[in-house]
Amino acid sequence: MVTNTTKITYKKRFWAGILLAQFLLFYAFSKLKMMVSFFEWFFELQKKVHQILFSWIPFSFGDLAYLFLGAFLLYGIILCFKKKSRNKAVLQLLAVINIFYFIYQIFWGMLYFQTPVIRKLSSQKEPEIGKAKTLALRYLEKCKATRQSVKEDKNGIFIITDLNSVQTEILSRQAQLPKYISDKEAPQINAFKPSLFKTVMNFTGILGYYNPFTAEAQYNSQLPHTMIPFTSAHESSHQLGFAREQEANFIGYLIGTNSTNQDLKYSTEYFTLKSLLRFIVEKDPEFVKGVLHRYSPAMKRDRLYERSFIFRHQGWLDDFFGFTNNLFLKSNQQEGAVTYSYFIDLLLNYEK
C-alpha cells in the first residue's frame, strides 16, 4: 500500500522532473534554427493580441500580476517552514514555477537566440577607438544643436513637453526601420505604461522593462527627463521582438536619431554620446574629459542633474539588482550589464 508520504514524494519528483525536462528541451530548441524561427513567428502572432488586450488598461496590468505572483510565492515560502503545510506548499510552488517558466520561454525566452543584428550589417569589424572618437565628437555637436530646440524648467534642466507625442513618434518610427535590419511588424498600439514600482526602481538602476506576459513597456516616470524618451524607445524595441538588451538599444537609436520629435531626438543623441564616452574612457580618459568640458552649459546642467539623481539613489539595492541583472544577461547569451561594446559594434558598423 502506497502511503500518503510516498505519493507526495512522487509528486515532488514529478514536478522537479518536468522542470528539468523543460530546461533541457528549451536548451535543445535554442540550438535549432528551425525552432528559433518558429518562436519568432509565434511572437509575431501573440504580441499584437497581447497589446490589444492590455494596452487600454490605464495602469500596468503586468505589474499588478507580478505583485500577486510575488505575494503568492512569498506566502508559499512561509508555508514551507510550517511542518503541517510544507508538502502542499512545495508542490504548489513547483507547479507555479513550471507554468511560469514554460509561458516565459514560449512568449519571450527563445527570442534571445535569434540571428544577431550585427550579422545583418555589411561590415562586422571590431569597434575602433578612433572611429568611436570621431562619432563622439559628431554626436557632441548634434546634442548641442538639438538641446537648443527643447524646453527646460526654471532650473534650466531639460523637460519633456508632451510625453504622449514622444510615444506616438516612437510607434511611427517603428514602421520606418530599415527592412534589412528589421522585418518585424509594428502594431502601432500604445502600450507604454509608467511602472507601479517606480519608487523602488529609483534605487535599483533599472530605467524600464518589458513585460513578456502582457507586452507592456514599463518605464520609470520619476527618471530625469533626459532618460525617459530613449528608455521608452528601448522598451518599444522589446515590444517589436528584439530581446537582447544592446540590440534593443540599437533599435531604439534607429527610432530616435532621425526623429522629428526634438525631445526624443535629444534623449537619443545624448544616450548615444554617453555610450560612446563610456566605451572610450577606459582607453583614453583625457579625451573623454575634453568632450565633457565641451558640453554646452545646458548639457552640463542636464548631466549634473542626472548624476545627482543617481547619487541620491545609490545603495545596496542598486548593487544587488546590478549583479542579478548581469547574471540574467549572461545566461541569455548576452554580454554583462555594464558592457557597451556590442551596442558600439552595431553603432559603428551602421554609421560607417
PEGIPE-V689936 format. One line per field, one symbol per residue. ss: DSSP state (~ for helix, > for strand, _ for the rest). phi: phi as a letter, one per 30 degrees, with the letter a starting at -180 (. if undefined). burial: 1 if it has 24 or more other ideal C-beta (glycine too) atoms within 12 Angstrom, else 0. A space follows every 50 residues. Layout:
ss=???
phi=???
burial=???
This chain:
ss=___~~~~~~~~~~~~~~~~~~~~~~~~~~~__~~~~~~~~~~~~~~~~~~ ~~~~______~~~~~~~~~~~~~~~~~~~~_____~~~~~~~~~~~~~~~ ~~~~~~~_~~~~~___~~~~________~~~~~~~~~~~~~~~~~~~___ _>_____>____~~~~~~~~~~~~_________________>>>___~~~ ~______>>>>____>>>>_____~~~~~~~~~~~~~~~~____~~~~~~ ~~~~~~~____~~~~~~~~~~~~~~~~~~~~___~~~~~~~~~___~~~~ ~~~~~~~~~~~~___~~~~~~~~~~~~~~~~_________~~~~~~~~~~ ~_
phi=.dddddddddddddddddddddedddddedcceddddddddddddddddd dddcddddbddddddddddddddddddddddcedcddddddddddddddd dddedddbedddcddededdcdcbdddcdddddddddddddddeddedcc dbddcicebddadddddddddddedcdeddcbcddcdicdbdbdddcedd eecciddaaccddbiccdbddcdeddcdddedddddddedkcdddddddd dddddcdcddddddddedddddddddddddedcbddddedddddededdd dddddeddddddcdlddddddddddddddddcibdddcccddddeddddd de
burial=00000000000100100010010001001100000100110011011001 10011000011111010000000001000000000010111111111101 10111111111111011101100000100011101100110111011001 01000011110010011111111100100011010111111111111100 11111111111111111111111111111111111111111111111111 11111110101111111111111111111100000011001100110110 11101100100010000000100010011001111010011111111111 10
